[in-house]
Amino acid sequence: MSSGQNRKDVLPGATVKIVLKADQRSGKLTTGVVKDLLTKSSFHPHGIKVRLTDGQVGRVQEIERT
């Protein structure tokens, strides 16, 4: 697993764990599949923002390697 701070590591179709805006305080992670990358910069210290296939939006904390 790697962190989701570098945009080049986060690819559509990848299984990731994200933190939703509502869960930032608790740090609860949500697992899903990346549909769209929403962060335009190549690096973000809090994680690249993505939209999952189910429509949820959050910042990538972990990328699961298959």
C-alpha positions as CSV (number, residue, x, y, z in Angstrom):
1,M,0.0,0.0,0.0
2,S,1.1,3.5,-0.6
3,S,-0.1,6.9,0.4
4,G,-2.3,8.9,-2.0
5,Q,-0.4,12.1,-2.0
6,N,1.0,11.8,-5.5
7,R,-1.5,12.1,-8.4
8,K,0.6,9.8,-10.6
9,D,0.0,6.9,-8.1
10,V,-3.8,7.3,-8.1
11,L,-5.4,5.8,-11.2
12,P,-9.1,5.4,-12.3
13,G,-10.2,1.9,-11.5
14,A,-7.8,1.6,-8.5
15,T,-9.2,0.4,-5.1
16,V,-8.4,3.0,-2.5
17,K,-9.3,4.0,1.0
18,I,-10.4,7.6,1.3
19,V,-11.4,9.9,4.2
20,L,-14.7,11.7,3.6
21,K,-15.1,15.4,4.5
22,A,-17.5,14.4,7.3
23,D,-15.1,11.8,8.7
24,Q,-11.9,14.0,8.7
25,R,-12.1,14.4,12.5
26,S,-12.5,10.7,13.3
27,G,-10.2,9.6,10.5
28,K,-12.7,6.9,9.4
29,L,-11.7,5.4,6.1
30,T,-14.1,4.4,3.3
31,T,-13.0,1.8,0.7
32,G,-14.0,2.2,-3.0
33,V,-13.0,2.3,-6.6
34,V,-11.7,5.6,-8.2
35,K,-13.9,7.0,-10.9
36,D,-12.5,10.6,-11.3
37,L,-9.5,12.5,-10.0
38,L,-10.5,15.9,-8.7
39,T,-7.2,17.3,-7.6
40,K,-5.3,18.9,-10.5
41,S,-1.9,19.4,-8.9
42,S,0.6,16.5,-9.0
43,F,1.0,16.5,-5.2
44,H,-1.3,17.3,-2.2
45,P,-0.1,16.8,1.4
46,H,-3.6,15.7,2.6
47,G,-4.2,13.3,-0.3
48,I,-5.5,13.5,-3.8
49,K,-9.2,14.2,-3.9
50,V,-11.2,11.6,-5.9
51,R,-14.8,10.7,-6.7
52,L,-15.6,7.0,-6.2
53,T,-17.8,4.9,-8.5
54,D,-20.6,5.3,-5.9
55,G,-20.3,9.1,-6.0
56,Q,-18.6,9.7,-2.7
57,V,-15.8,12.3,-2.7
58,G,-12.8,12.3,-0.4
59,R,-9.0,12.4,-0.1
60,V,-7.0,9.2,-0.8
61,Q,-5.2,7.9,2.3
62,E,-4.1,4.5,1.0
63,I,-3.9,2.8,-2.4
64,E,-4.4,-0.9,-2.3
65,R,-2.1,-2.9,-4.5
66,T,-3.5,-5.9,-6.3
